[in-house]
Amino acid sequence: MKKVIKTFDSIAMLGDQFESEVFRDISDESLFVYSRVDNTWYRYRWTSGNREIRFVEEIAGELPIVVQVYP
């Protein structure tokens, strides 16, 4: 697996780091961001209390139904 940043303080910081839009899964609130450098989608999730966004996994295959949340 490629090295990814494990945590972010905000959706804006996540999107800015990857220079990409951020999408939210409509069913479980997971966040998805695309890395053009790695040609890979990454899944992130808010911790309890929405204190930080943590890395969950690299996505292989299709994304679930998502909506754009940033920018």
Sine and cosine of phi, psi and omega as CSV:
sin_phi,cos_phi,sin_psi,cos_psi,sin_omega,cos_omega
0.00,0.00,0.59,-0.81,0.04,-1.00
-0.96,0.30,0.39,-0.92,0.03,-1.00
-0.97,0.24,0.83,-0.56,0.05,-1.00
-0.83,-0.55,0.41,-0.91,0.06,-1.00
-0.96,0.27,0.75,-0.67,-0.13,-0.99
-0.99,0.15,-0.53,0.85,-0.06,-1.00
-0.66,-0.76,0.47,-0.88,0.08,-1.00
-0.66,-0.75,0.42,-0.91,0.01,-1.00
-1.00,0.01,-0.34,0.94,-0.04,-1.00
-0.44,-0.90,0.29,-0.96,0.06,-1.00
-0.90,0.44,-0.61,0.79,0.01,-1.00
-0.88,0.47,-0.68,0.74,0.02,-1.00
-0.90,0.43,-0.62,0.78,0.04,-1.00
-0.89,0.46,-0.77,0.64,0.00,-1.00
-0.89,0.45,-0.66,0.76,-0.01,-1.00
-0.92,0.39,-0.61,0.79,0.01,-1.00
-0.87,0.49,-0.67,0.74,-0.03,-1.00
-1.00,-0.04,-0.05,1.00,-0.08,-1.00
0.76,0.65,0.77,0.64,-0.10,-1.00
-0.56,-0.83,0.29,-0.96,0.14,-0.99
-0.94,0.33,0.39,-0.92,0.09,-1.00
-0.90,-0.44,0.70,-0.72,-0.03,-1.00
-0.87,-0.50,0.49,-0.87,0.02,-1.00
-0.88,-0.48,0.74,-0.68,0.08,-1.00
-0.93,0.37,0.79,-0.62,-0.06,-1.00
-0.95,0.30,-0.29,0.96,-0.05,-1.00
-1.00,-0.07,-0.55,0.83,-0.07,-1.00
-0.73,-0.68,0.17,0.98,0.07,-1.00
0.93,0.36,0.17,0.98,0.09,-1.00
-0.89,0.45,0.46,-0.89,0.03,-1.00
-0.94,-0.33,0.63,-0.78,0.01,-1.00
-0.82,-0.57,0.66,-0.75,0.04,-1.00
-0.66,-0.75,0.59,-0.81,-0.05,-1.00
-0.97,-0.24,0.77,-0.64,0.08,-1.00
-0.99,-0.15,0.93,-0.37,0.03,-1.00
-0.93,0.36,-0.50,0.86,0.00,-1.00
-0.91,0.42,-0.71,0.71,-0.04,-1.00
-1.00,-0.08,-0.16,0.99,-0.07,-1.00
0.82,0.57,0.74,0.67,-0.11,-0.99
-0.62,-0.79,0.56,-0.83,0.15,-0.99
-1.00,-0.07,0.63,-0.78,0.05,-1.00
-0.84,-0.54,0.61,-0.79,0.05,-1.00
-0.97,-0.24,0.73,-0.69,0.07,-1.00
-0.80,-0.60,0.31,-0.95,0.01,-1.00
-0.55,-0.83,0.61,-0.79,0.09,-1.00
-0.92,0.39,0.63,-0.78,0.13,-0.99
-0.98,0.21,0.19,-0.98,0.01,-1.00
-0.87,0.50,0.66,-0.75,-0.05,-1.00
0.99,0.17,0.08,1.00,0.01,-1.00
0.81,0.59,0.64,0.77,0.00,-1.00
-0.99,0.17,-0.59,0.81,0.02,-1.00
-0.43,-0.90,0.29,-0.96,0.03,-1.00
-0.97,-0.25,0.81,-0.59,-0.05,-1.00
-0.92,-0.40,0.58,-0.82,0.07,-1.00
-0.91,0.41,0.68,-0.74,0.04,-1.00
-0.93,-0.37,-0.83,0.56,-0.07,-1.00
-0.23,-0.97,0.28,-0.96,0.16,-0.99
-1.00,0.05,0.67,-0.75,-0.07,-1.00
-0.98,-0.18,0.79,-0.61,0.12,-0.99
-0.91,-0.42,0.79,-0.61,-0.01,-1.00
0.98,-0.21,-0.40,-0.92,-0.10,-1.00
-0.99,0.13,0.49,-0.87,0.09,-1.00
-1.00,0.09,0.41,-0.91,0.15,-0.99
-0.95,0.32,-0.10,-1.00,0.06,-1.00
-0.95,0.32,0.83,-0.56,-0.09,-1.00
-0.76,-0.64,0.32,-0.95,0.14,-0.99
-0.80,-0.60,0.54,-0.84,0.01,-1.00
-0.97,0.24,0.75,-0.66,0.01,-1.00
-0.88,-0.47,-0.20,0.98,0.05,-1.00
-0.45,-0.89,0.64,-0.77,-0.30,0.95
-0.96,0.28,0.00,0.00,0.00,0.00
